[in-house]
Amino acid sequence: MVAAAALTPSPTSTPVAAAEPHSHKLGDYETIKDVNDPFIHEIGRYACIEYNRIHRNDSKFTPHVYENVVEGKEAVVAGTNYKLVLKITINKQSHNYEVIVYDRPWDSHRELTSFRPLLQH
């Protein structure tokens, strides 16, 4: 009986401090620490392949060739949004594109939601 009494908080017990809340909210983008992670490259390659698939019948379209991920952020929603800057080759010239890919792995859903060129400096 002594053990049970020790587990029951007394009215004078000091409350346990709550865990520190995360510094971000659900849906906020956070920097991806390792853009060389194979999974992040898989997301980048997917974006490029999907963009090519969508535009393949356009007579003026030139294929976009994935090179690598330059930087990235991710936001947890009902799945994960990956916002990546990709280095892509078009006609032997490198360009940077910002892409957003929505990934929901538990039901094998992946979707390219944005693919836009960034201004070259």
Secondary structure, 3 states (H helix, E strand, C coil): CHHHHHHCCCCCCCCCCCCCCCCCCCCCCEECCCCCCHHHHHHHHHHHHHHHHHHCCCCCCCCCEEEEEEEEEEEECCCEEEEEEEEEEECCEEEEEEEEEEEEHHHCEEEEEEEEECCCC
